[in-house]
């Protein structure tokens, strides 16, 4: 470590964080702040990394300090929203994420997470709009597609739900997607949608992937 300026420490910290070495990243960001306490990027990155480590109290303090210095920082608002959601405060998360989306409406991650937070509060129509926009911006947003599927189920639009779940599963072999699609196909009241054979195949595949440690696919089988 021969860095003599705060910017170099921020760059090194970012490289460590991107490599999954969070503790080392935190050390670099702290050194940047020792050299320059007004470095907003260092404060923001420190808060974000601490949040990734579930050190939520200090993380929130860092993010709020970054926002105090730069109130229109969409990234800081977005990361604060993620932290607030981790704490289970979806009302606050929605408020922060809405502010982030107003600043950067083309951010697919922010649109997706805002939709997810709204879904958690039962605000389905609002969630639908943001999740649809997220998928429009980035068709590979599998979690947005999955949550869209959950909304479709609640609205009784089971065929649309199956399409969303299928596309999410095509993009990522997530256990939730296997479960949701298999259960829907196994229990759909409409014979045109119900597909027991495919449901069993999905459940069997999930059992293989999880080495038979997941209860719900076994229920389907």
C-alpha positions in Angstrom: 0.0 0.0 0.0 1.9 3.0 -1.3 -1.0 5.2 -2.1 -0.7 8.8 -1.1 -4.2 10.0 -2.1 -7.7 9.2 -1.2 -8.8 8.5 -4.7 -6.3 5.6 -5.1 -7.6 4.0 -1.9 -11.2 4.2 -3.2 -10.1 2.5 -6.4 -8.4 -0.2 -4.5 -11.4 -0.6 -2.2 -13.7 -0.9 -5.2 -11.5 -3.6 -6.7 -11.5 -5.6 -3.4 -15.3 -5.3 -3.2 -15.8 -6.4 -6.7 -13.7 -9.4 -5.9 -15.8 -10.2 -2.9 -13.1 -9.2 -0.4 -15.3 -7.0 1.7 -13.2 -6.6 4.8 -10.2 -5.5 2.7 -12.5 -3.1 0.8 -13.7 -1.6 4.0 -10.1 -1.0 5.1 -9.3 0.8 1.9 -12.4 3.1 2.1 -11.6 3.9 5.7 -8.0 4.9 4.7 -9.4 7.2 2.0 -11.7 8.9 4.5 -8.7 9.4 6.9 -7.0 11.3 4.2 -10.1 13.1 3.0 -13.2 13.0 5.2 -15.2 14.8 2.6 -14.8 12.2 -0.1 -18.4 11.3 -0.9 -17.4 8.3 -3.0 -15.4 6.8 -0.2 -18.3 7.3 2.3 -20.8 5.9 -0.1 -18.7 2.8 -1.0 -18.0 2.2 2.7 -21.7 2.3 3.5 -22.6 0.0 0.6 -19.9 -2.5 1.5 -20.9 -2.5 5.2 -24.5 -3.1 4.1 -23.3 -6.1 2.1 -21.6 -7.4 5.3 -24.9 -6.8 7.2 -23.2 -4.2 9.4 -26.4 -2.2 9.0 -26.1 0.5 11.7 -22.8 1.9 10.5 -23.7 1.3 6.9 -26.8 3.5 7.3 -24.8 6.2 9.0 -22.3 6.3 6.2 -25.0 6.4 3.5 -26.9 9.2 5.3 -23.6 11.1 5.6 -23.0 10.7 1.9 -26.6 12.0 1.2 -26.1 14.9 3.5 -23.2 15.9 1.3 -24.8 15.0 -2.0 -28.7 14.9 -1.6 -29.2 14.1 -5.3 -26.9 11.0 -5.4 -29.2 8.4 -6.9 -26.8 5.5 -6.0 -26.7 6.5 -2.4 -30.5 6.7 -2.3 -30.8 3.3 -4.0 -28.3 1.6 -1.6 -30.1 3.2 1.4 -33.4 1.7 0.0 -31.7 -1.8 -0.1 -30.5 -1.4 3.5 -34.0 -0.3 4.7 -35.5 -3.3 3.0 -33.0 -5.6 4.7 -34.3 -4.1 8.0 -37.9 -4.8 7.0 -38.8 -1.1 6.7 -40.4 -1.3 3.3 -42.2 2.1 3.6 -38.8 3.8 4.0 -37.3 1.6 1.3 -40.0 2.7 -1.1 -39.5 6.4 -0.3 -35.8 6.1 -0.9 -36.1 4.0 -4.0 -38.7 6.3 -5.5 -36.3 9.2 -5.0 -33.6 7.3 -6.8 -35.8 6.3 -9.7 -36.9 10.0 -10.1 -33.2 10.9 -10.5 -32.3 7.9 -12.7 -35.5 6.4 -14.3 -33.4 4.2 -16.7 -31.9 2.3 -13.8 -33.4 -1.2 -14.2 -32.1 -2.4 -10.8 -33.8 0.5 -9.0 -37.1 0.1 -11.0 -37.0 -3.7 -10.2 -36.4 -3.3 -6.5 -39.0 -0.5 -6.2 -41.5 -2.8 -7.7 -40.5 -5.6 -5.3 -40.8 -3.3 -2.3 -44.2 -2.1 -3.5 -45.3 -5.8 -3.9 -44.2 -6.5 -0.3 -46.6 -3.7 0.8 -49.5 -5.1 -1.4 -49.4 -2.1 -3.8 -49.8 -4.4 -6.8 -50.7 -2.0 -9.5 -47.8 0.3 -8.7 -45.5 -2.6 -8.4 -46.6 -3.9 -11.8 -45.7 -0.7 -13.5 -42.2 -0.5 -12.1 -41.5 -4.2 -12.6 -42.7 -4.0 -16.2 -40.4 -1.0 -16.8 -37.5 -2.9 -15.3 -38.0 -5.8 -17.7 -38.3 -3.4 -20.6 -35.0 -1.8 -19.6 -33.4 -5.1 -19.0 -35.2 -8.3 -20.3 -32.8 -10.4 -18.2 -34.1 -9.2 -14.8 -35.2 -12.6 -13.6 -36.2 -11.4 -10.1 -38.5 -8.8 -11.7 -40.1 -11.4 -13.9 -40.6 -13.7 -10.9 -42.3 -10.9 -8.9 -44.4 -10.1 -11.9 -45.5 -13.7 -11.9 -46.5 -13.5 -8.3 -48.6 -10.4 -9.1 -50.3 -12.3 -11.9 -51.2 -15.1 -9.5 -52.8 -12.7 -7.1 -54.7 -11.1 -10.0 -55.9 -14.6 -11.2 -54.0 -14.3 -14.4 -52.4 -17.7 -14.1 -51.4 -18.1 -17.8 -49.5 -14.8 -17.6 -47.9 -15.9 -14.3 -46.7 -19.2 -15.9 -45.1 -17.2 -18.7 -43.3 -15.0 -16.2 -42.1 -17.9 -14.1 -41.0 -19.8 -17.2 -38.9 -16.9 -18.5 -37.4 -16.2 -15.0 -36.4 -19.9 -14.8 -34.9 -19.8 -18.3 -32.7 -16.9 -17.2 -31.7 -18.3 -13.8 -32.1 -21.8 -12.1 -33.4 -20.3 -8.9 -35.2 -22.6 -6.4 -38.0 -20.1 -6.1 -38.7 -20.2 -9.8 -38.8 -24.0 -10.0 -41.1 -24.1 -7.0 -43.5 -21.4 -8.3 -43.8 -22.8 -11.8 -44.1 -26.5 -10.7 -46.8 -25.7 -8.1 -48.7 -23.5 -10.6 -48.7 -26.2 -13.3 -49.6 -28.9 -10.8 -52.6 -27.0 -9.3 -53.9 -24.8 -12.0 -57.7 -25.1 -12.2 -57.7 -24.6 -16.0 -57.0 -27.9 -17.8 -55.4 -26.0 -20.7 -52.7 -24.7 -18.3 -52.4 -27.6 -15.9 -49.5 -29.8 -16.9 -48.8 -32.5 -14.3 -46.0 -34.1 -16.4 -44.0 -30.9 -16.7 -44.7 -30.0 -13.0 -43.2 -33.4 -12.0 -40.2 -32.9 -14.3 -39.5 -29.5 -12.8 -39.9 -30.8 -9.2 -37.6 -33.7 -10.0 -35.0 -31.4 -11.5 -35.1 -29.2 -8.4 -34.7 -32.2 -6.1 -31.6 -33.2 -8.1 -30.2 -29.7 -7.8 -30.9 -29.4 -4.1 -30.0 -33.1 -3.4 -33.6 -33.7 -2.0 -33.2 -31.1 0.7 -36.2 -29.0 -0.4 -39.6 -30.0 1.0 -42.0 -28.4 -1.5 -40.8 -30.3 -4.6 -41.3 -33.5 -2.7 -44.9 -32.5 -2.0 -45.4 -32.0 -5.7 -43.9 -35.4 -6.5 
